[in-house]
């Protein structure tokens, strides 16, 4: 016998669980289906295991989308404070790390436990390790074929996320469903992802692998001031992940290392104080030693600081604080934290996430063309889009 629910949610991630909580809380019968063994796997590994569950500064300005206005309504109706209220009601201790980023004190698992307990209270049913084989429109809703028989629903919510980290069960399922119903997709690409370098540059930079420094990374008019990390594959760290969402193949980025310091002035002061010291010695007081050595050697500088003209010092400082690099590529979906692009927002109602052309069909979370910066914004979008959808079901 085919089971019937008011709402079937596909995907027990951040957005799907929030939607189920809200819809179930409003008395709807809700079934959540996921093919994974456990719900909220990305929550579990997020924020280094502590889940950066929101950002107190979250607003539409922190998101990339073909329509930057689309996210405004949901973000205004479910705010970081609203999520924090739930976190606090469950007694989960949290702290602000930096830049408005809120993390659990203990473990990301606390967030999963909280969502599961809220789902239980809302009588939402969760079924795991179930493959969805077909989705069909019926007269008054949808029939969802699964590895375990079919279910019917008046409303169908697609919350299966994006393509990042296929090893964790990420699929392009949401985009396939969108296409099946004739909805447009904004081209998808890996975002919040480390950038790779061509073999020549990589070899030159290999002595720097493992070094982390404060930096400002620029791409056109966009700039992020956070840590930069040199790796054995290329460039990483929060500043690079942030800029990766804006970077495109062939583009250059500009690195400003220690952007708060006036490196030229420090070198000139060092020259005045003791002209017999090497440029590398002064630089090593403000930069990691290997980095200082790299920049001095790259410019072929030897001898005493006293032998360097103002121009030579300015040029050395420029190579550190105005360093243009052309990344070769990115590490791709294998390590990307999110997927840029997705279901075209012009196809969806921003207040409910319902497909305008397919009444009863909804898309929420990462599969929608709304992608946040690094720092808790992506979860805030998942909570907010899930909440407004659940509110309308
Ligand atoms: P999500 O991916 O969470 O859930 C989708 C669910 O659908 C999964 O449970 C999956 O198994 C299921 N599914 C997929 N295909 C299916 C199919 N065909 N059939 C059935 N089920 C299917 N963000 C942030 O704000 N703060 C942070 O700290 C981090 N940290 C972080 C670390 C790492 C390593 C990654 C990869 C990502 C982050 N993120 C993050 C991003 C964040 O995890 C992401 O934006 C949200 O999890 C998106 O929530 P969704 O519910 O949309 O998808």
Boltz pocket constraint, residues with backbone or C-beta under 6 A from the ligand:
constraints:
  - pocket:
      binder: B
      contacts: [[A, 10], [A, 11], [A, 12], [A, 13], [A, 14], [A, 15], [A, 16], [A, 33], [A, 34], [A, 35], [A, 36], [A, 38], [A, 39], [A, 40], [A, 41], [A, 42], [A, 43], [A, 45], [A, 46], [A, 47], [A, 48], [A, 51], [A, 52], [A, 53], [A, 54], [A, 130], [A, 131], [A, 132], [A, 159], [A, 160], [A, 161], [A, 162], [A, 164], [A, 165], [A, 168], [A, 169], [A, 170], [A, 171], [A, 173], [A, 335], [A, 336], [A, 337], [A, 338], [A, 364], [A, 365], [A, 366], [A, 367], [A, 373], [A, 375], [A, 376], [A, 377], [A, 378], [A, 379], [A, 380], [A, 382]]
      max_distance: 6.0
